[in-house]
Amino acid sequence: MRRQKSKNKFVVWILAIPLVAASILMTVEMASSGAELSLLTSQEAALKAENQRLGAELISASSLSQFESTYESLGFIRPEKTIYITEEDAVAKLP
């Protein structure tokens, strides 16, 4: 009888130790997954904010007034008079 109780306790411990260890490992894994999820969420928010900022910067940089000031700083000027050339007024006529 005593031997049977001792054997039962041994079997219980053999089964309980891996279950407790697995439970602890799963808890640690869940905690690290939660931390990783939090990090990824904050990175996503930062990337969305940067994307919005870059989109606004692109719209600002591609506006016509921005082009005009850029061209003027490069030395381009608006023509005073526009000349239209038709087919009859060829650019390089033969004599």
C-alpha positions in Angstrom: 0.0 0.0 0.0 2.8 2.4 1.0 4.6 1.5 -2.2 1.5 2.1 -4.3 1.1 5.6 -2.8 4.7 6.4 -3.4 4.4 5.2 -7.0 1.3 7.3 -7.5 3.0 10.4 -6.2 5.9 9.8 -8.5 3.6 9.5 -11.5 1.8 12.7 -10.5 5.1 14.5 -10.2 6.3 13.2 -13.6 3.2 14.4 -15.3 2.9 17.7 -13.3 6.4 19.0 -13.9 6.2 19.1 -17.7 2.8 20.7 -17.5 3.9 23.4 -15.1 7.1 24.0 -17.3 4.9 24.2 -20.4 2.6 26.6 -18.7 5.5 28.9 -17.7 7.0 28.8 -21.1 3.7 29.7 -22.7 3.2 32.6 -20.3 6.7 33.9 -21.2 6.0 33.5 -24.9 2.7 35.3 -24.7 4.4 38.2 -22.8 7.1 38.5 -25.3 4.6 38.4 -28.2 2.6 41.2 -26.5 5.7 43.3 -26.2 6.6 42.7 -29.9 3.0 43.5 -30.9 3.2 46.8 -29.0 6.5 47.6 -30.7 5.1 46.9 -34.1 2.0 49.0 -33.4 4.1 52.0 -32.4 6.3 51.5 -35.6 3.1 51.4 -37.7 1.9 54.6 -36.2 5.2 56.3 -36.8 5.3 55.1 -40.4 1.8 56.3 -41.0 2.7 59.7 -39.6 5.8 59.9 -41.8 3.8 58.8 -44.9 1.2 61.5 -44.2 4.0 64.1 -43.8 5.8 63.0 -47.0 2.5 63.1 -48.9 1.9 66.7 -47.8 5.5 67.6 -48.7 5.0 66.0 -52.1 1.8 68.0 -52.7 3.5 71.2 -51.6 6.6 70.5 -53.7 4.6 69.8 -56.8 2.4 72.9 -56.6 2.7 75.4 -59.5 3.8 78.2 -57.3 6.6 76.1 -56.0 7.6 75.2 -59.5 7.6 78.9 -60.5 9.8 80.0 -57.6 12.2 77.1 -58.4 12.4 78.0 -62.0 13.0 81.6 -61.3 15.8 80.7 -58.9 17.4 78.7 -61.7 17.3 81.7 -64.1 14.2 80.8 -66.1 11.9 83.8 -66.8 8.4 84.2 -68.3 8.5 85.2 -71.9 7.2 88.7 -72.7 5.7 87.6 -75.9 4.6 84.2 -77.2 5.3 83.4 -80.9 3.3 80.6 -82.6 4.8 79.0 -85.7 2.5 77.4 -88.2 3.3 74.9 -90.9 3.5 77.6 -93.5 6.2 79.4 -91.6 8.8 76.7 -91.5 11.7 77.1 -89.1 14.4 76.3 -91.7 13.3 77.0 -95.3 15.3 75.9 -98.2 16.3 78.7 -100.6 
